[in-house]
Amino acid sequence: MSTKPNGADIAAVVVAILLPLTGFVIGLVRRGQWKAGGMQPPTAVTLAIVLGAVFTVGQLLAVIGIAAYVGFATAGY
């Protein structure tokens, strides 16, 4: 039995795209709220959690890659 997402659930998806770590946390909070109410969380909440996690990992890898590039470039390799 699926439930319809409300505005906060949709906002979690948008925030997960713009600010991934924040969207991930909001998605987890919204999931907990749905579960506490005894209802199945809508797909939008799961999407916010997945997008937030994937984009956060992507950002971390990008920062590590840029730092490594700058480190090697300044070291003369």
C-alpha positions as CSV (number, residue, x, y, z in Angstrom):
1,M,0.0,0.0,0.0
2,S,1.7,3.2,-1.2
3,T,0.9,6.6,0.2
4,K,1.0,9.9,-1.7
5,P,3.9,12.2,-1.0
6,N,3.3,15.6,0.5
7,G,5.2,18.9,0.0
8,A,7.9,18.0,2.5
9,D,8.7,14.8,0.7
10,I,9.0,16.5,-2.7
11,A,11.1,19.2,-1.0
12,A,13.4,16.5,0.3
13,V,14.1,15.3,-3.3
14,V,14.8,18.9,-4.5
15,V,17.1,19.5,-1.5
16,A,18.9,16.2,-2.2
17,I,19.7,17.4,-5.7
18,L,20.9,20.8,-4.6
19,L,22.5,20.0,-1.2
20,P,23.0,16.2,-1.1
21,L,24.0,15.7,2.5
22,T,21.1,17.8,3.8
23,G,18.7,16.1,1.4
24,F,19.9,12.7,2.6
25,V,19.3,13.7,6.3
26,I,15.9,15.2,5.5
27,G,14.9,12.0,3.6
28,L,15.9,9.9,6.6
29,V,13.9,12.1,8.9
30,R,10.8,12.0,6.6
31,R,11.1,8.2,6.4
32,G,11.1,8.0,10.2
33,Q,8.1,10.2,10.4
34,W,6.1,8.0,7.9
35,K,7.2,4.8,9.7
36,A,6.3,6.3,13.1
37,G,2.8,7.0,11.8
38,G,2.5,3.4,10.8
39,M,2.5,4.1,7.1
40,Q,4.7,3.1,4.2
41,P,6.9,6.0,3.1
42,P,6.3,7.2,-0.5
43,T,8.8,6.6,-3.2
44,A,9.8,10.3,-3.2
45,V,11.3,9.8,0.3
46,T,13.4,6.8,-0.9
47,L,14.5,8.8,-3.9
48,A,15.7,11.6,-1.7
49,I,17.7,9.2,0.4
50,V,19.3,7.5,-2.6
51,L,20.0,10.8,-4.5
52,G,21.4,12.4,-1.4
53,A,23.7,9.4,-0.7
54,V,24.9,9.1,-4.4
55,F,25.5,12.8,-4.9
56,T,27.3,13.1,-1.5
57,V,29.7,10.3,-2.5
58,G,30.2,11.9,-5.9
59,Q,31.0,15.2,-4.3
60,L,33.5,13.6,-1.9
61,L,35.2,11.8,-4.8
62,A,35.4,15.0,-6.8
63,V,37.0,16.9,-3.9
64,I,39.5,14.1,-3.3
65,G,40.3,14.0,-7.0
66,I,40.8,17.8,-7.2
67,A,43.0,17.7,-4.1
68,A,45.1,14.9,-5.5
69,Y,45.4,16.7,-8.9
70,V,46.5,19.9,-7.2
71,G,48.9,18.0,-5.0
72,F,50.5,16.2,-7.9
73,A,50.6,19.4,-10.1
74,T,52.3,21.4,-7.4
75,A,54.8,18.6,-6.6
76,G,56.0,18.6,-10.2
77,Y,54.9,15.0,-11.1
